[in-house]
């Protein structure tokens, strides 16, 4: 049998290399929490064996116990490998970090790397991230005088509306803050300052939320509008929503008799709001970057520091908050729901509005959520108002979907309407019989498009809408100048 060193297996020719072996034990423990060390095998895998007696095993065990902190007590025993006597050390431990001779090592491939002070600090934070809650730490240099009592009153009012919890306080403000996780020993926590602070950014400047409207499709395009939100987290969310409403397109279609425009935004505002809230409460606050929202002609990007918690993905979101106190506070006032429902809500709202589901681009240091515009070739539909009144809400959603995507299938209709195949067939047939949709193809290629006979006013309406968009863009250019 040929032995080879790995990240969890260290080979030494004899116990004369015990000191280096002990460093390997600490390095492997810090990386994996368990491993094996064998004396009597060279690093190239050649088995040479060594002399062993009871004192040999005892000395190895004692030196490991005396040289590694926190203490670990491995299993040390003799094993005959290819007719040669070897010393085997099986070790394990969860009390990381482990130090060998007062220094910390980490296993990299089959080598033991000495960690610098900065690397060790990051290592400790990373390994204990589930135990260390940034939002529950005391906010540096802040006192209870930096808490705004009016914001506490507003919180109590909103909590009563959202969760039916009486706003009448049965405890003092100090006790309430303590119970909410917003103060420790009469000093405000990071969560307390971010949620109730008079000027939160004075203490946590990287908690900033910035929104920028950029002309074109490149992030380095001309800036048409921008805002640096300030205040508490929930105040920044409200400022961001107002900015979005000013800086994204308003679309619509007209009915035949009144020629009344029924407007909607290019993106579902509620979905964008949900994504921004998630970016603020689930971000990594140990990372000093801010949260950014970039509004471009073809998409909106929401960028926040940090990745999803381990084991959580956009496809299978679960309620595992990064900042538990902030999440609870936002839940209290109705800004979020628990159980990982936010991403599902964003997906549904986008489909209902005629957009694709948001795209999640994850890296080690940041999360980027991309909402794609539905405006490529805008169609403003002319439909008889009486016909519109006869349609159910599912059929109206289908009209919105086909206005952007040009065609719709039974399968897609079921997806956006949450109905079975029979109901989808009946609804689509109703649209066809009313002359709104035209059926094309057969079998698996069967789909529906708009009936062009009911769309004679498209050209004129398109001109009106395109003119409106161009005027808005010109106004943006003028303001930017």
C-alpha positions as CSV (number, residue, x, y, z in Angstrom):
1,X,0.0,0.0,0.0
2,X,1.4,3.4,-1.0
3,X,0.8,6.2,1.5
4,X,0.6,9.9,0.4
5,X,0.3,13.0,2.4
6,X,-3.0,14.9,2.1
7,X,-4.7,17.8,3.9
8,X,-5.8,15.4,6.7
9,X,-2.8,13.0,6.7
10,X,0.7,13.9,7.8
11,X,3.7,11.5,7.4
12,X,6.9,11.6,9.5
13,X,9.9,9.3,9.2
14,X,10.3,9.0,13.0
15,X,9.4,10.6,16.3
16,X,12.5,12.7,16.0
17,X,10.2,14.9,13.9
18,X,7.6,15.1,16.7
19,X,7.8,18.9,17.0
20,X,6.9,19.4,13.3
21,X,4.2,16.7,13.6
22,X,2.6,18.6,16.5
23,X,2.4,21.7,14.2
24,X,0.7,19.6,11.6
25,X,-1.8,18.4,14.2
26,X,-2.8,21.9,15.1
27,X,-3.0,23.0,11.4
28,X,-5.2,20.1,10.5
29,X,-7.4,20.6,13.5
30,X,-7.9,24.2,12.6
31,X,-8.9,23.3,9.0
32,X,-10.9,20.0,9.5
33,X,-11.2,19.2,13.2
34,X,-9.8,15.7,12.7
35,X,-6.9,13.9,11.1
36,X,-4.1,11.4,11.3
37,X,-0.3,11.5,11.8
38,X,1.9,8.5,11.2
39,X,5.6,8.1,12.3
40,X,7.6,5.6,10.4
41,X,6.7,6.7,6.9
42,X,8.7,9.2,4.8
43,X,7.0,12.1,3.1
44,X,7.4,10.3,-0.2
45,X,5.3,7.4,1.1
46,X,8.1,4.9,1.7
47,X,7.5,2.8,4.8
48,X,10.6,2.5,7.0
49,X,9.2,1.9,10.5
50,X,10.9,2.8,13.8
51,X,11.8,1.5,17.2
52,X,8.8,1.6,19.6
53,X,8.3,0.8,23.3
54,X,5.8,1.8,25.9
55,X,7.8,5.0,26.7
56,X,7.6,6.0,23.0
57,X,3.9,6.1,22.9
58,X,3.6,7.8,26.3
59,X,6.1,10.5,25.3
60,X,4.3,11.3,22.1
61,X,0.9,11.5,23.9
62,X,2.3,13.8,26.6
63,X,4.2,16.1,24.3
64,X,1.0,16.6,22.2
65,X,-1.0,17.4,25.3
66,X,1.6,19.8,26.6
67,X,2.3,21.6,23.3
68,X,-1.2,22.3,21.9
69,X,-3.7,24.7,23.3
70,X,-6.5,24.2,23.9
71,X,-5.6,20.8,25.0
72,X,-6.4,17.8,22.9
73,X,-6.0,14.2,23.9
74,X,-5.4,12.0,20.7
75,X,-5.4,8.3,20.4
76,X,-1.7,7.1,20.1
77,X,-1.0,3.5,19.3
78,X,1.4,1.1,17.5
79,X,0.4,-0.3,14.1
80,X,2.3,-2.7,11.9
81,X,2.3,-1.5,8.3
82,X,3.8,-3.8,5.7
83,X,5.7,-5.7,8.5
84,X,7.2,-2.5,10.0
85,X,6.3,-0.9,13.3
86,X,4.8,2.6,13.1
87,X,3.3,5.1,15.6
88,X,-0.2,6.3,14.6
89,X,-1.9,9.3,16.1
90,X,-5.6,9.8,15.6
91,X,-6.7,13.3,16.7
92,X,-9.9,15.4,16.7
93,X,-11.3,18.5,18.3
94,X,-13.8,21.4,17.9
95,X,-12.3,24.1,20.1
96,X,-10.7,26.0,17.3
97,X,-8.4,27.8,16.9
98,X,-5.6,25.4,18.2
99,X,-2.1,26.8,18.9
100,X,1.1,24.7,18.6
101,X,3.9,26.2,20.8
102,X,1.9,29.4,21.1
103,X,1.4,29.9,17.3
104,X,-1.6,29.2,15.0
105,X,-1.2,27.1,11.8
106,X,-3.6,26.2,9.0
107,X,-3.4,23.3,6.6
108,X,-3.0,24.3,3.0
109,X,-2.7,21.2,0.7
110,X,-0.1,19.0,2.5
111,X,1.7,22.0,4.1
112,X,1.3,23.8,7.4
113,X,1.0,27.6,7.0
114,X,1.7,30.0,9.9
115,X,-1.2,32.4,10.2
116,X,-0.6,36.1,10.5
117,X,-2.4,38.2,13.2
118,X,-4.9,39.5,10.6
119,X,-5.5,36.1,9.1
120,X,-6.0,34.6,12.6
121,X,-8.6,37.4,13.4
122,X,-10.5,36.7,10.2
123,X,-10.3,33.0,10.9
124,X,-11.7,33.3,14.4
125,X,-14.6,35.5,13.1
126,X,-15.4,33.1,10.2
127,X,-15.3,30.0,12.3
128,X,-17.5,31.6,15.1
129,X,-19.8,33.5,12.9
130,X,-22.8,31.5,14.1
131,X,-21.9,32.4,17.7
132,X,-20.9,36.1,17.2
133,X,-23.8,38.3,16.1
134,X,-22.6,41.6,14.8
135,X,-26.0,43.2,15.4
136,X,-25.9,42.2,19.1
137,X,-22.5,43.7,19.8
138,X,-22.3,47.0,21.6
139,X,-22.0,49.9,19.2
140,X,-18.7,51.6,19.7
141,X,-18.8,55.2,21.2
142,X,-22.6,55.2,21.3
143,X,-24.7,55.8,24.4
144,X,-28.5,55.6,25.1
145,X,-28.6,59.4,24.5
146,X,-28.1,58.5,20.8
147,X,-31.4,56.6,20.8
148,X,-34.4,58.6,19.5
149,X,-37.5,58.1,21.7
150,X,-39.8,59.2,18.9
151,X,-38.6,56.3,16.7
152,X,-39.3,53.9,19.5
153,X,-42.9,55.3,19.7
154,X,-43.2,54.9,15.9
155,X,-41.9,51.3,16.2
156,X,-44.5,50.5,18.8
157,X,-47.3,52.0,16.6
158,X,-46.2,50.1,13.5
159,X,-45.8,46.8,15.5
160,X,-49.3,47.2,16.8
161,X,-50.7,47.6,13.2
162,X,-48.6,44.8,11.7
163,X,-48.6,42.2,14.6
164,X,-51.5,43.2,16.8
165,X,-49.2,43.8,19.8
166,X,-50.4,46.6,22.0
167,X,-48.3,49.8,21.8
168,X,-48.8,50.5,25.5
169,X,-45.4,49.9,27.2
170,X,-45.4,47.9,30.4
171,X,-41.7,48.4,30.9
172,X,-39.3,51.4,30.7
173,X,-37.5,52.3,27.5
174,X,-34.3,50.9,28.9
175,X,-35.9,47.6,29.6
176,X,-37.6,47.5,26.2
177,X,-34.3,48.1,24.4
178,X,-32.7,45.3,26.5
179,X,-35.6,42.9,25.7
180,X,-35.4,43.6,22.0
181,X,-31.6,43.0,21.9
182,X,-31.0,46.7,21.3
183,X,-28.9,47.4,24.4
184,X,-26.5,45.6,26.7
185,X,-25.6,47.0,30.1
186,X,-27.3,50.2,29.2
187,X,-25.2,50.6,26.0
188,X,-26.9,50.4,22.6
189,X,-26.1,47.5,20.3
190,X,-25.4,47.9,16.6
191,X,-29.0,46.8,16.0
192,X,-30.3,49.4,18.4
193,X,-28.4,52.2,16.7
194,X,-29.4,51.1,13.2
195,X,-33.1,50.8,14.1
196,X,-33.6,53.6,16.7
197,X,-30.6,55.8,16.4
198,X,-30.8,59.6,15.9
199,X,-27.9,59.5,13.4
200,X,-26.9,55.8,12.8
201,X,-24.4,56.6,10.1
202,X,-22.3,58.7,12.5
203,X,-21.4,55.4,14.3
204,X,-21.8,52.8,11.4
205,X,-20.9,54.8,8.3
206,X,-20.7,51.7,6.1
207,X,-24.4,50.9,6.7
208,X,-25.0,53.4,3.9
209,X,-27.6,52.6,1.1
210,X,-26.8,54.3,-2.2
211,X,-29.0,54.4,-5.3
212,X,-27.8,55.7,-8.7
213,X,-29.7,56.1,-12.0
214,X,-27.2,55.6,-14.8
215,X,-27.8,56.3,-18.5
216,X,-27.3,53.4,-20.8
217,X,-26.4,49.8,-19.9
218,X,-22.9,50.2,-18.5
219,X,-22.1,50.8,-14.9
220,X,-19.7,53.6,-15.9
221,X,-22.4,55.5,-17.9
222,X,-23.4,59.1,-17.1
223,X,-25.2,59.5,-13.8
224,X,-28.7,61.0,-14.2
225,X,-29.7,60.9,-10.6
226,X,-28.5,59.6,-7.2
227,X,-29.3,59.5,-3.5
228,X,-27.3,58.6,-0.4
229,X,-30.0,57.4,2.0
230,X,-29.6,58.2,5.6
231,X,-31.3,57.5,9.0
232,X,-32.4,54.2,10.3
233,X,-32.7,51.1,8.2
234,X,-36.5,51.4,7.8
235,X,-36.1,55.1,6.9
236,X,-33.6,54.3,4.2
237,X,-36.0,51.7,2.7
238,X,-38.7,54.4,2.4
239,X,-36.2,56.8,0.8
240,X,-35.1,54.1,-1.6
241,X,-38.7,53.3,-2.7
242,X,-39.4,57.0,-3.4
243,X,-36.3,57.2,-5.5
244,X,-37.2,54.1,-7.5
245,X,-40.7,55.4,-8.3
246,X,-39.1,58.6,-9.8
247,X,-36.4,56.7,-11.8
248,X,-38.0,53.7,-13.4
249,X,-40.3,53.7,-16.4
250,X,-44.1,53.8,-16.2
251,X,-45.7,51.5,-18.8
252,X,-49.4,50.8,-19.7
253,X,-52.0,49.9,-22.3
254,X,-55.2,51.7,-23.3
255,X,-58.8,50.5,-23.6
256,X,-60.7,51.2,-26.8
257,X,-63.7,53.3,-25.6
258,X,-62.1,55.6,-23.1
259,X,-58.6,55.3,-24.4
260,X,-57.6,55.4,-20.7
261,X,-54.1,54.4,-19.9
262,X,-53.7,51.7,-17.2
263,X,-50.2,52.3,-15.9
264,X,-47.7,50.0,-14.2
265,X,-44.0,50.2,-13.5
266,X,-41.4,48.5,-15.6
267,X,-40.4,46.6,-12.5
268,X,-42.6,45.5,-9.5
269,X,-41.9,48.1,-6.8
270,X,-42.7,45.6,-4.0
271,X,-40.2,43.1,-5.3
272,X,-37.4,45.7,-5.5
273,X,-38.3,46.9,-2.0
274,X,-38.1,43.3,-0.7
275,X,-34.7,42.8,-2.3
276,X,-33.4,46.0,-0.8
277,X,-34.6,45.1,2.7
278,X,-32.9,41.7,2.4
279,X,-29.7,43.4,1.3
280,X,-29.8,45.6,4.4
281,X,-30.7,43.1,7.0
282,X,-28.8,40.0,5.7
283,X,-25.6,41.7,4.6
284,X,-22.2,41.1,6.2
285,X,-21.6,44.2,8.4
286,X,-18.0,43.0,9.1
287,X,-17.4,44.0,5.5
288,X,-17.0,47.8,5.3
289,X,-18.6,48.1,1.8
290,X,-22.1,49.7,1.5
291,X,-25.2,48.5,-0.2
292,X,-25.7,49.9,-3.8
293,X,-28.6,49.9,-6.2
294,X,-27.8,50.6,-9.8
295,X,-30.6,51.5,-12.1
296,X,-29.7,51.2,-15.8
297,X,-31.7,51.2,-19.0
298,X,-32.0,47.4,-19.2
299,X,-31.7,46.2,-15.6
300,X,-31.5,47.1,-11.9
301,X,-28.7,45.6,-9.8
302,X,-28.8,45.4,-6.0
303,X,-25.4,44.7,-4.6
304,X,-24.7,43.9,-0.9
305,X,-21.6,42.7,1.0
306,X,-21.5,39.0,1.9
307,X,-22.9,35.8,0.6
308,X,-25.8,33.5,1.6
309,X,-25.5,31.6,4.9
310,X,-24.0,28.2,4.6
311,X,-26.5,25.7,3.2
312,X,-28.9,28.3,1.9
313,X,-29.3,29.1,-1.8
314,X,-31.6,31.3,-3.9
315,X,-33.3,28.2,-5.2
316,X,-34.0,26.8,-1.7
317,X,-34.2,29.9,0.6
318,X,-34.8,29.2,4.3
319,X,-35.1,31.5,7.3
320,X,-31.5,31.6,8.6
321,X,-30.9,35.4,9.3
322,X,-27.4,36.7,9.3
323,X,-28.5,39.5,11.6
324,X,-31.2,38.1,13.8
325,X,-32.0,41.2,15.8
326,X,-32.4,43.4,12.7
327,X,-34.6,40.7,11.1
328,X,-36.8,40.4,14.1
329,X,-37.3,44.2,14.3
330,X,-38.1,44.5,10.6
331,X,-40.5,41.6,11.0
332,X,-42.2,43.3,14.0
333,X,-43.2,46.4,11.9
334,X,-44.3,44.3,8.9
335,X,-41.4,45.0,6.6
336,X,-40.6,41.3,6.1
337,X,-42.1,37.9,6.7
338,X,-40.1,35.0,8.2
339,X,-39.5,31.5,6.8
340,X,-37.5,32.6,3.8
341,X,-40.5,33.8,1.9
342,X,-38.9,37.0,0.5
343,X,-37.3,35.4,-2.6
344,X,-40.4,33.4,-3.4
345,X,-42.4,36.7,-3.2
346,X,-39.9,38.5,-5.5
347,X,-40.2,35.7,-8.1
348,X,-44.0,35.7,-8.1
349,X,-44.2,39.5,-8.3
350,X,-41.8,39.6,-11.2
351,X,-43.8,37.0,-13.2
352,X,-47.1,38.8,-12.4
353,X,-45.6,42.1,-13.7
354,X,-44.3,40.5,-16.9
355,X,-40.6,40.4,-15.8
356,X,-38.3,37.4,-15.6
357,X,-37.4,36.1,-12.2
358,X,-34.5,38.0,-10.6
359,X,-31.0,36.6,-11.2
360,X,-28.7,35.9,-8.2
361,X,-25.0,36.3,-8.9
362,X,-23.1,35.1,-5.8
363,X,-19.4,35.5,-5.0
364,X,-17.3,35.1,-1.8
365,X,-17.6,38.8,-0.9
366,X,-20.9,40.0,-2.3
367,X,-24.4,39.1,-3.4
368,X,-25.7,40.7,-6.6
369,X,-29.5,40.6,-7.4
370,X,-30.3,41.5,-11.0
371,X,-33.8,42.5,-12.2
372,X,-34.2,42.6,-15.9
373,X,-36.3,45.3,-17.6
374,X,-39.3,44.1,-19.7
375,X,-38.8,47.0,-22.1
376,X,-37.2,45.8,-25.3
377,X,-40.0,46.3,-27.7
378,X,-42.9,47.9,-25.9
379,X,-46.4,47.1,-27.2
380,X,-49.4,49.2,-26.0
381,X,-52.5,47.1,-26.5
382,X,-55.9,48.4,-27.5
383,X,-58.7,46.2,-26.1
384,X,-62.4,46.9,-26.0
385,X,-63.3,48.1,-22.5
386,X,-66.3,45.8,-22.3
387,X,-64.1,42.8,-23.1
388,X,-61.6,43.9,-20.4
389,X,-64.5,44.0,-17.8
390,X,-65.5,40.4,-18.8
391,X,-62.0,39.0,-18.1
392,X,-60.8,37.5,-14.8
393,X,-57.6,38.6,-13.1
394,X,-55.7,35.6,-14.5
395,X,-56.6,36.5,-18.0
396,X,-55.5,40.1,-17.4
397,X,-52.2,38.9,-16.1
398,X,-51.8,36.8,-19.3
399,X,-52.4,40.0,-21.4
400,X,-49.6,41.8,-19.4
401,X,-47.3,38.8,-20.0
402,X,-47.9,38.5,-23.7
403,X,-47.6,42.2,-24.2
404,X,-43.9,41.9,-23.2
405,X,-43.1,38.3,-24.2
406,X,-45.1,38.2,-27.5
407,X,-46.4,34.6,-27.0
408,X,-47.8,32.5,-24.2
409,X,-48.3,28.8,-23.8
410,X,-50.7,26.7,-21.6
411,X,-47.7,25.8,-19.4
412,X,-46.6,29.4,-19.0
413,X,-50.1,30.4,-18.2
414,X,-50.3,27.8,-15.4
415,X,-47.0,29.1,-14.1
416,X,-48.0,32.7,-13.7
417,X,-51.6,32.0,-12.7
418,X,-51.2,29.0,-10.4
419,X,-54.0,27.0,-12.0
420,X,-54.4,23.5,-13.4
421,X,-54.2,22.5,-17.1
422,X,-58.0,22.5,-17.5
423,X,-58.5,26.0,-16.0
424,X,-55.7,27.3,-18.1
425,X,-57.2,25.8,-21.3
426,X,-60.6,27.3,-20.5
427,X,-59.1,30.8,-19.7
428,X,-57.1,30.9,-22.9
429,X,-60.0,29.6,-25.0
430,X,-62.1,32.5,-23.5
431,X,-59.5,35.0,-24.6
432,X,-59.4,33.4,-28.1
433,X,-63.2,33.5,-28.4
434,X,-63.3,37.1,-27.4
435,X,-60.8,37.9,-30.2
436,X,-58.1,39.0,-27.8
437,X,-55.7,36.1,-28.5
438,X,-55.0,34.1,-31.7
439,X,-54.1,30.4,-31.4
440,X,-51.1,29.2,-33.4
441,X,-49.4,25.8,-33.9
442,X,-50.6,22.5,-32.6
443,X,-49.5,19.9,-30.1
444,X,-46.4,20.8,-28.1
445,X,-45.9,23.9,-30.3
446,X,-49.3,25.3,-29.5
447,X,-49.2,28.9,-28.3
448,X,-51.1,32.1,-28.4
449,X,-50.3,35.6,-29.7
450,X,-52.3,38.8,-29.8
451,X,-55.0,39.0,-32.4
452,X,-53.7,41.7,-34.7
453,X,-57.3,42.6,-35.7
454,X,-57.8,44.0,-32.2
455,X,-54.5,45.9,-32.2
456,X,-54.9,48.5,-35.0
457,X,-54.1,51.3,-32.7
458,X,-50.7,49.9,-31.7
459,X,-48.6,52.0,-34.0
460,X,-50.2,55.3,-32.8
461,X,-50.0,54.2,-29.1
462,X,-46.4,53.0,-29.5
463,X,-45.5,56.5,-30.8
464,X,-47.2,58.1,-27.8
465,X,-45.4,55.8,-25.3
466,X,-42.0,56.0,-27.0
467,X,-42.3,59.8,-27.1
468,X,-43.1,59.8,-23.5
469,X,-40.0,57.7,-22.7
470,X,-37.8,59.9,-24.9
471,X,-39.1,63.0,-23.2
472,X,-38.3,61.5,-19.8
473,X,-34.8,60.6,-20.8
474,X,-34.2,64.1,-22.2
475,X,-35.4,65.5,-18.9
476,X,-33.0,63.2,-17.2
477,X,-30.1,64.3,-19.4
478,X,-31.0,68.0,-18.8
479,X,-31.1,67.5,-15.0
480,X,-27.8,65.6,-15.1
481,X,-26.2,68.5,-16.9
